[in-house]
Amino acid sequence: MKFKAIVAIFPLIVSLNAFAACRKGSETIFSCITGKGKVIEVCDSKKTIDYSFGTPTEKPEIVVSVLRTIASTTQWAGIGRWRTYSIEIPNGNTVYSIYWSADSLAQKNAIEAGVNVEIDQKNAATIKCVGENKIVQHLEGMDLKPTDLAPIQ
């Protein structure tokens, strides 16, 4: 029985390594698998922030690389039950907002993560990560400019 569990997990580990969109010298600051088996990954090369999305065993479907001065971050202000961190990566009229949130009061299912895709300032898609124990995130304390949040109307 243990052998079958190891076999089931092994392809996922291989798949993550096959995708490996972070270039040599870059740090993975976010990575996860979506419900449809795709990989969301964000890398920091200290000059650029690189976002990629796609099937683990193939070339990524989306790759966006922006200078660190173009990317921005939203950091939890220390108030409220949800600790939320995100990185916003603009690409023309599209913004990829990669996020990680943890509910400080929940015992189970306390983590939400994924990417919100905004086109022309309207939400076009939200893609969520699965398997909260497999999410890699180092978004807290990112040294990027703060995201300009639109006022609530």
ABEGO torsion letter per residue (X at the ends): XAAAAAAAAAAAAAAAAAAGABBBGBBBABBBBBAAGBBBBBBBAGABBBBBBEBAABBBABBBBBBAAABBBBBBAGBEABBBBBBBBBBEABBBBBBBBBBAABABGABBBEBBBBBGGBBABBBBBBGAAABBBAABGBBBBBBBBBBBX
